[in-house]
């Protein structure tokens, strides 16, 4: 199962150990919003929700000291059913009966072993179907998501995306926001920053070249948007991820073992 997992700074170490444990168990992990000081619940909760919404992950997990805020932020994204759980039974029933596709784990109410038990129960349950009310039809929405991912280095106008969806620009913009909670332009900018984060973590490509690769005409515009959305400059983000943490080493080792 592919899982999107994120945390605030308080939950960073537990997130890394839980990630390593899940990879060892055969799951695939997506880290849509690396923890950083000063993150608000809407930052990481919304990112996890969007990853689940566009089917890049089957379920989401959020570890945070602001669990109520994270739950509220995640549930603003249509099609997401997020809930705070403090025991294995509620997590299992939430997924099986209510279609809970994002699990929120509160710190410091739970010990790490309790969290692992809750996660096992959550992932072990068959997920009930979740039907989004209103917005773009799911197939059209996924078509737009795919087009953005495949053309992230190009100019992506609302007019072009509306054509991909097969509807007028006005109608598309209205329904897209109903489906995702944000405008098409905001979504494209976030995807550009996410792709840039991948390049920054995994390569030594110059910042000016990364800016072009993810669709920005200038490095200054890239830096401005990146800092606004990630609360950190691209240079500092790369420095933070230059040396893998012990938890990241375990994840990579788990991936290698799974591939073997």
GUGU-366859 format. One record per residue (C-alpha): residue number from 1; residue in three letters; x negated, y negated, z negated. Coordinates in steps of 0.02 Angstrom, whole numbers, plus 50000, padded with zeros to 5 digits. Layout:
BEGIN
<semar num="NUM" residu="Ala" X="X" Y="Y" Z="Z"/>
...
This chain:
BEGIN
<semar num="1" residu="Unk" X="50000" Y="50000" Z="50000"/>
<semar num="2" residu="Unk" X="49938" Y="49825" Z="50039"/>
<semar num="3" residu="Unk" X="49954" Y="49705" Z="49892"/>
<semar num="4" residu="Unk" X="49930" Y="49517" Z="49879"/>
<semar num="5" residu="Unk" X="49858" Y="49473" Z="49710"/>
<semar num="6" residu="Unk" X="49815" Y="49305" Z="49635"/>
<semar num="7" residu="Unk" X="49790" Y="49220" Z="49467"/>
<semar num="8" residu="Unk" X="49753" Y="49058" Z="49382"/>
<semar num="9" residu="Unk" X="49580" Y="49029" Z="49306"/>
<semar num="10" residu="Unk" X="49635" Y="49109" Z="49142"/>
<semar num="11" residu="Unk" X="49676" Y="49273" Z="49229"/>
<semar num="12" residu="Unk" X="49526" Y="49277" Z="49347"/>
<semar num="13" residu="Unk" X="49424" Y="49413" Z="49259"/>
<semar num="14" residu="Unk" X="49575" Y="49527" Z="49232"/>
<semar num="15" residu="Unk" X="49626" Y="49501" Z="49414"/>
<semar num="16" residu="Unk" X="49454" Y="49555" Z="49474"/>
<semar num="17" residu="Unk" X="49455" Y="49713" Z="49367"/>
<semar num="18" residu="Unk" X="49634" Y="49754" Z="49416"/>
<semar num="19" residu="Unk" X="49589" Y="49728" Z="49599"/>
<semar num="20" residu="Unk" X="49444" Y="49850" Z="49584"/>
<semar num="21" residu="Unk" X="49557" Y="49977" Z="49498"/>
<semar num="22" residu="Unk" X="49691" Y="49963" Z="49633"/>
<semar num="23" residu="Unk" X="49564" Y="49982" Z="49773"/>
<semar num="24" residu="Unk" X="49494" Y="50137" Z="49688"/>
<semar num="25" residu="Unk" X="49671" Y="50206" Z="49686"/>
<semar num="26" residu="Unk" X="49681" Y="50187" Z="49875"/>
<semar num="27" residu="Unk" X="49774" Y="50021" Z="49891"/>
<semar num="28" residu="Unk" X="49723" Y="49878" Z="50006"/>
<semar num="29" residu="Unk" X="49708" Y="49708" Z="49926"/>
<semar num="30" residu="Unk" X="49735" Y="49533" Z="49992"/>
<semar num="31" residu="Unk" X="49672" Y="49384" Z="49891"/>
<semar num="32" residu="Unk" X="49774" Y="49239" Z="49960"/>
<semar num="33" residu="Unk" X="49731" Y="49111" Z="49828"/>
<semar num="34" residu="Unk" X="49565" Y="49128" Z="49736"/>
<semar num="35" residu="Unk" X="49581" Y="49060" Z="49560"/>
<semar num="36" residu="Unk" X="49512" Y="48888" Z="49526"/>
<semar num="37" residu="Unk" X="49515" Y="48765" Z="49383"/>
<semar num="38" residu="Unk" X="49667" Y="48652" Z="49383"/>
<semar num="39" residu="Unk" X="49776" Y="48761" Z="49494"/>
<semar num="40" residu="Unk" X="49962" Y="48733" Z="49472"/>
<semar num="41" residu="Unk" X="50079" Y="48884" Z="49477"/>
<semar num="42" residu="Unk" X="50148" Y="48826" Z="49644"/>
<semar num="43" residu="Unk" X="49975" Y="48842" Z="49724"/>
<semar num="44" residu="Unk" X="49941" Y="49026" Z="49699"/>
<semar num="45" residu="Unk" X="50123" Y="49083" Z="49680"/>
<semar num="46" residu="Unk" X="50173" Y="49007" Z="49846"/>
<semar num="47" residu="Unk" X="50023" Y="49081" Z="49934"/>
<semar num="48" residu="Unk" X="50062" Y="49256" Z="49870"/>
<semar num="49" residu="Unk" X="50244" Y="49235" Z="49921"/>
<semar num="50" residu="Unk" X="50200" Y="49180" Z="50098"/>
<semar num="51" residu="Unk" X="50082" Y="49329" Z="50120"/>
<semar num="52" residu="Unk" X="50224" Y="49445" Z="50069"/>
<semar num="53" residu="Unk" X="50350" Y="49351" Z="50176"/>
<semar num="54" residu="Unk" X="50248" Y="49370" Z="50335"/>
<semar num="55" residu="Unk" X="50220" Y="49555" Z="50298"/>
<semar num="56" residu="Unk" X="50031" Y="49540" Z="50273"/>
<semar num="57" residu="Unk" X="50064" Y="49626" Z="50108"/>
<semar num="58" residu="Unk" X="50205" Y="49738" Z="50048"/>
<semar num="59" residu="Unk" X="50207" Y="49670" Z="49871"/>
<semar num="60" residu="Unk" X="50132" Y="49531" Z="49768"/>
<semar num="61" residu="Unk" X="50058" Y="49520" Z="49593"/>
<semar num="62" residu="Unk" X="50023" Y="49359" Z="49497"/>
<semar num="63" residu="Unk" X="49926" Y="49352" Z="49333"/>
<semar num="64" residu="Unk" X="49943" Y="49186" Z="49244"/>
<semar num="65" residu="Unk" X="49958" Y="49092" Z="49082"/>
<semar num="66" residu="Unk" X="50102" Y="48994" Z="49159"/>
<semar num="67" residu="Unk" X="50212" Y="49141" Z="49207"/>
<semar num="68" residu="Unk" X="50379" Y="49051" Z="49205"/>
<semar num="69" residu="Unk" X="50314" Y="48914" Z="49319"/>
<semar num="70" residu="Unk" X="50238" Y="49043" Z="49436"/>
<semar num="71" residu="Unk" X="50402" Y="49140" Z="49445"/>
<semar num="72" residu="Unk" X="50500" Y="48982" Z="49485"/>
<semar num="73" residu="Unk" X="50373" Y="48930" Z="49619"/>
<semar num="74" residu="Unk" X="50372" Y="49102" Z="49701"/>
<semar num="75" residu="Unk" X="50561" Y="49110" Z="49706"/>
<semar num="76" residu="Unk" X="50570" Y="48947" Z="49802"/>
<semar num="77" residu="Unk" X="50514" Y="49046" Z="49955"/>
<semar num="78" residu="Unk" X="50668" Y="49126" Z="50035"/>
<semar num="79" residu="Unk" X="50660" Y="49315" Z="50041"/>
<semar num="80" residu="Unk" X="50551" Y="49324" Z="49886"/>
<semar num="81" residu="Unk" X="50614" Y="49399" Z="49724"/>
<semar num="82" residu="Unk" X="50488" Y="49366" Z="49588"/>
<semar num="83" residu="Unk" X="50508" Y="49407" Z="49405"/>
<semar num="84" residu="Unk" X="50407" Y="49402" Z="49244"/>
<semar num="85" residu="Unk" X="50391" Y="49577" Z="49169"/>
<semar num="86" residu="Unk" X="50319" Y="49629" Z="49000"/>
<semar num="87" residu="Unk" X="50353" Y="49816" Z="49007"/>
<semar num="88" residu="Unk" X="50339" Y="49958" Z="49132"/>
<semar num="89" residu="Unk" X="50524" Y="49999" Z="49133"/>
<semar num="90" residu="Unk" X="50581" Y="49826" Z="49184"/>
<semar num="91" residu="Unk" X="50448" Y="49820" Z="49322"/>
<semar num="92" residu="Unk" X="50505" Y="49988" Z="49391"/>
<semar num="93" residu="Unk" X="50690" Y="49944" Z="49385"/>
<semar num="94" residu="Unk" X="50656" Y="49770" Z="49453"/>
<semar num="95" residu="Unk" X="50575" Y="49841" Z="49609"/>
<semar num="96" residu="Unk" X="50692" Y="49989" Z="49633"/>
<semar num="97" residu="Unk" X="50859" Y="49906" Z="49593"/>
<semar num="98" residu="Unk" X="50832" Y="49720" Z="49623"/>
<semar num="99" residu="Unk" X="50703" Y="49719" Z="49764"/>
<semar num="100" residu="Unk" X="50574" Y="49625" Z="49659"/>
<semar num="101" residu="Unk" X="50431" Y="49602" Z="49782"/>
<semar num="102" residu="Unk" X="50322" Y="49489" Z="49674"/>
<semar num="103" residu="Unk" X="50274" Y="49542" Z="49497"/>
<semar num="104" residu="Unk" X="50222" Y="49406" Z="49374"/>
<semar num="105" residu="Unk" X="50115" Y="49458" Z="49225"/>
<semar num="106" residu="Unk" X="50105" Y="49335" Z="49080"/>
<semar num="107" residu="Unk" X="49946" Y="49292" Z="48986"/>
<semar num="108" residu="Unk" X="49907" Y="49308" Z="48843"/>
<semar num="109" residu="Unk" X="50064" Y="49408" Z="48798"/>
<semar num="110" residu="Unk" X="49998" Y="49568" Z="48878"/>
<semar num="111" residu="Unk" X="49837" Y="49664" Z="48852"/>
<semar num="112" residu="Unk" X="49745" Y="49724" Z="49005"/>
<semar num="113" residu="Unk" X="49795" Y="49906" Z="48981"/>
<semar num="114" residu="Unk" X="49978" Y="49854" Z="48967"/>
<semar num="115" residu="Unk" X="49962" Y="49760" Z="49130"/>
<semar num="116" residu="Unk" X="49890" Y="49913" Z="49217"/>
<semar num="117" residu="Unk" X="50034" Y="50019" Z="49153"/>
<semar num="118" residu="Unk" X="50161" Y="49891" Z="49215"/>
<semar num="119" residu="Unk" X="50078" Y="49880" Z="49386"/>
<semar num="120" residu="Unk" X="50077" Y="50070" Z="49404"/>
<semar num="121" residu="Unk" X="50264" Y="50075" Z="49367"/>
<semar num="122" residu="Unk" X="50298" Y="49930" Z="49487"/>
<semar num="123" residu="Unk" X="50201" Y="50006" Z="49631"/>
<semar num="124" residu="Unk" X="50271" Y="50179" Z="49597"/>
<semar num="125" residu="Unk" X="50450" Y="50121" Z="49626"/>
<semar num="126" residu="Unk" X="50530" Y="50122" Z="49798"/>
<semar num="127" residu="Unk" X="50568" Y="49941" Z="49841"/>
<semar num="128" residu="Unk" X="50751" Y="49899" Z="49868"/>
<semar num="129" residu="Unk" X="50787" Y="49803" Z="50028"/>
<semar num="130" residu="Unk" X="50778" Y="49614" Z="50014"/>
<semar num="131" residu="Unk" X="50887" Y="49514" Z="50133"/>
<semar num="132" residu="Unk" X="50843" Y="49332" Z="50161"/>
<semar num="133" residu="Unk" X="50997" Y="49221" Z="50173"/>
<semar num="134" residu="Unk" X="50992" Y="49090" Z="50310"/>
<semar num="135" residu="Unk" X="50841" Y="49031" Z="50407"/>
<semar num="136" residu="Unk" X="50762" Y="49110" Z="50559"/>
<semar num="137" residu="Unk" X="50806" Y="49290" Z="50604"/>
<semar num="138" residu="Unk" X="50665" Y="49401" Z="50534"/>
<semar num="139" residu="Unk" X="50601" Y="49457" Z="50705"/>
<semar num="140" residu="Unk" X="50588" Y="49280" Z="50770"/>
<semar num="141" residu="Unk" X="50502" Y="49224" Z="50610"/>
<semar num="142" residu="Unk" X="50373" Y="49364" Z="50624"/>
<semar num="143" residu="Unk" X="50347" Y="49319" Z="50807"/>
<semar num="144" residu="Unk" X="50305" Y="49141" Z="50757"/>
<semar num="145" residu="Unk" X="50190" Y="49200" Z="50617"/>
<semar num="146" residu="Unk" X="50097" Y="49313" Z="50740"/>
<semar num="147" residu="Unk" X="50080" Y="49175" Z="50869"/>
<semar num="148" residu="Unk" X="50004" Y="49059" Z="50738"/>
<semar num="149" residu="Unk" X="49881" Y="49192" Z="50679"/>
<semar num="150" residu="Unk" X="49827" Y="49233" Z="50856"/>
<semar num="151" residu="Unk" X="49805" Y="49051" Z="50908"/>
<semar num="152" residu="Unk" X="49744" Y="48971" Z="50746"/>
<semar num="153" residu="Unk" X="49597" Y="48889" Z="50836"/>
<semar num="154" residu="Unk" X="49711" Y="48801" Z="50961"/>
<semar num="155" residu="Unk" X="49829" Y="48654" Z="50949"/>
<semar num="156" residu="Unk" X="49994" Y="48719" Z="50884"/>
<semar num="157" residu="Unk" X="50135" Y="48596" Z="50908"/>
<semar num="158" residu="Unk" X="50310" Y="48615" Z="50839"/>
<semar num="159" residu="Unk" X="50372" Y="48613" Z="51019"/>
<semar num="160" residu="Unk" X="50263" Y="48763" Z="51062"/>
<semar num="161" residu="Unk" X="50319" Y="48860" Z="50908"/>
<semar num="162" residu="Unk" X="50501" Y="48821" Z="50946"/>
<semar num="163" residu="Unk" X="50476" Y="48894" Z="51120"/>
<semar num="164" residu="Unk" X="50401" Y="49052" Z="51043"/>
<semar num="165" residu="Unk" X="50557" Y="49066" Z="50934"/>
<semar num="166" residu="Unk" X="50669" Y="49031" Z="51083"/>
<semar num="167" residu="Unk" X="50764" Y="48881" Z="51016"/>
<semar num="168" residu="Unk" X="50766" Y="48692" Z="51012"/>
<semar num="169" residu="Unk" X="50632" Y="48600" Z="50913"/>
<semar num="170" residu="Unk" X="50758" Y="48523" Z="50793"/>
<semar num="171" residu="Unk" X="50847" Y="48686" Z="50757"/>
<semar num="172" residu="Unk" X="50684" Y="48782" Z="50741"/>
<semar num="173" residu="Unk" X="50609" Y="48657" Z="50616"/>
<semar num="174" residu="Unk" X="50765" Y="48663" Z="50509"/>
<semar num="175" residu="Unk" X="50776" Y="48854" Z="50506"/>
<semar num="176" residu="Unk" X="50588" Y="48877" Z="50482"/>
<semar num="177" residu="Unk" X="50592" Y="48772" Z="50324"/>
<semar num="178" residu="Unk" X="50742" Y="48870" Z="50263"/>
<semar num="179" residu="Unk" X="50643" Y="49031" Z="50289"/>
<semar num="180" residu="Unk" X="50477" Y="48978" Z="50213"/>
<semar num="181" residu="Unk" X="50511" Y="48828" Z="50102"/>
<semar num="182" residu="Unk" X="50388" Y="48720" Z="50201"/>
<semar num="183" residu="Unk" X="50384" Y="48635" Z="50372"/>
<semar num="184" residu="Unk" X="50301" Y="48716" Z="50525"/>
<semar num="185" residu="Unk" X="50159" Y="48588" Z="50518"/>
<semar num="186" residu="Unk" X="50127" Y="48623" Z="50333"/>
<semar num="187" residu="Unk" X="50124" Y="48809" Z="50366"/>
<semar num="188" residu="Unk" X="50001" Y="48791" Z="50511"/>
<semar num="189" residu="Unk" X="49885" Y="48684" Z="50405"/>
<semar num="190" residu="Unk" X="49886" Y="48813" Z="50265"/>
<semar num="191" residu="Unk" X="49847" Y="48951" Z="50388"/>
<semar num="192" residu="Unk" X="49701" Y="48851" Z="50457"/>
<semar num="193" residu="Unk" X="49633" Y="48830" Z="50281"/>
<semar num="194" residu="Unk" X="49658" Y="49015" Z="50240"/>
<semar num="195" residu="Unk" X="49562" Y="49066" Z="50396"/>
<semar num="196" residu="Unk" X="49426" Y="48941" Z="50353"/>
<semar num="197" residu="Unk" X="49412" Y="49018" Z="50179"/>
<semar num="198" residu="Unk" X="49380" Y="49187" Z="50259"/>
<semar num="199" residu="Unk" X="49239" Y="49114" Z="50365"/>
<semar num="200" residu="Unk" X="49166" Y="49025" Z="50215"/>
<semar num="201" residu="Unk" X="49166" Y="49183" Z="50109"/>
<semar num="202" residu="Unk" X="49105" Y="49303" Z="50243"/>
<semar num="203" residu="Unk" X="48985" Y="49204" Z="50355"/>
<semar num="204" residu="Unk" X="48854" Y="49069" Z="50357"/>
<semar num="205" residu="Unk" X="48934" Y="48979" Z="50504"/>
<semar num="206" residu="Unk" X="48907" Y="48790" Z="50498"/>
<semar num="207" residu="Unk" X="49053" Y="48690" Z="50429"/>
<semar num="208" residu="Unk" X="49070" Y="48592" Z="50591"/>
<semar num="209" residu="Unk" X="49087" Y="48756" Z="50688"/>
<semar num="210" residu="Unk" X="49213" Y="48826" Z="50564"/>
<semar num="211" residu="Unk" X="49316" Y="48667" Z="50584"/>
<semar num="212" residu="Unk" X="49327" Y="48698" Z="50771"/>
<semar num="213" residu="Unk" X="49362" Y="48884" Z="50750"/>
<semar num="214" residu="Unk" X="49515" Y="48849" Z="50643"/>
<semar num="215" residu="Unk" X="49586" Y="48711" Z="50751"/>
<semar num="216" residu="Unk" X="49519" Y="48545" Z="50684"/>
<semar num="217" residu="Unk" X="49445" Y="48418" Z="50803"/>
<semar num="218" residu="Unk" X="49325" Y="48346" Z="50674"/>
<semar num="219" residu="Unk" X="49236" Y="48408" Z="50519"/>
<semar num="220" residu="Unk" X="49298" Y="48257" Z="50421"/>
<semar num="221" residu="Unk" X="49480" Y="48301" Z="50456"/>
<semar num="222" residu="Unk" X="49445" Y="48482" Z="50412"/>
<semar num="223" residu="Unk" X="49364" Y="48432" Z="50247"/>
<semar num="224" residu="Unk" X="49508" Y="48314" Z="50205"/>
<semar num="225" residu="Unk" X="49644" Y="48444" Z="50234"/>
<semar num="226" residu="Unk" X="49544" Y="48583" Z="50149"/>
<semar num="227" residu="Unk" X="49516" Y="48476" Z="49993"/>
<semar num="228" residu="Unk" X="49700" Y="48426" Z="49987"/>
<semar num="229" residu="Unk" X="49763" Y="48606" Z="49998"/>
<semar num="230" residu="Unk" X="49626" Y="48699" Z="49903"/>
<semar num="231" residu="Unk" X="49577" Y="48562" Z="49778"/>
<semar num="232" residu="Unk" X="49395" Y="48587" Z="49824"/>
<semar num="233" residu="Unk" X="49282" Y="48543" Z="49971"/>
<semar num="234" residu="Unk" X="49231" Y="48677" Z="50097"/>
<semar num="235" residu="Unk" X="49049" Y="48660" Z="50041"/>
<semar num="236" residu="Unk" X="49090" Y="48690" Z="49858"/>
<semar num="237" residu="Unk" X="49208" Y="48832" Z="49902"/>
<semar num="238" residu="Unk" X="49067" Y="48920" Z="49995"/>
<semar num="239" residu="Unk" X="48948" Y="48892" Z="49850"/>
<semar num="240" residu="Unk" X="49075" Y="48969" Z="49730"/>
<semar num="241" residu="Unk" X="49086" Y="49127" Z="49836"/>
<semar num="242" residu="Unk" X="48904" Y="49138" Z="49890"/>
<semar num="243" residu="Unk" X="48864" Y="49268" Z="49757"/>
<semar num="244" residu="Unk" X="48994" Y="49405" Z="49739"/>
<semar num="245" residu="Unk" X="49055" Y="49433" Z="49562"/>
<semar num="246" residu="Unk" X="49039" Y="49606" Z="49482"/>
<semar num="247" residu="Unk" X="49224" Y="49634" Z="49515"/>
<semar num="248" residu="Unk" X="49200" Y="49593" Z="49698"/>
<semar num="249" residu="Unk" X="49057" Y="49715" Z="49711"/>
<semar num="250" residu="Unk" X="49171" Y="49850" Z="49640"/>
<semar num="251" residu="Unk" X="49305" Y="49805" Z="49768"/>
<semar num="252" residu="Unk" X="49183" Y="49818" Z="49913"/>
<semar num="253" residu="Unk" X="49118" Y="49983" Z="49846"/>
<semar num="254" residu="Unk" X="49298" Y="50046" Z="49832"/>
<semar num="255" residu="Unk" X="49334" Y="49994" Z="50011"/>
<semar num="256" residu="Unk" X="49179" Y="50082" Z="50073"/>
<semar num="257" residu="Unk" X="49226" Y="50240" Z="49979"/>
<semar num="258" residu="Unk" X="49402" Y="50234" Z="50049"/>
<semar num="259" residu="Unk" X="49337" Y="50211" Z="50226"/>
<semar num="260" residu="Unk" X="49218" Y="50359" Z="50204"/>
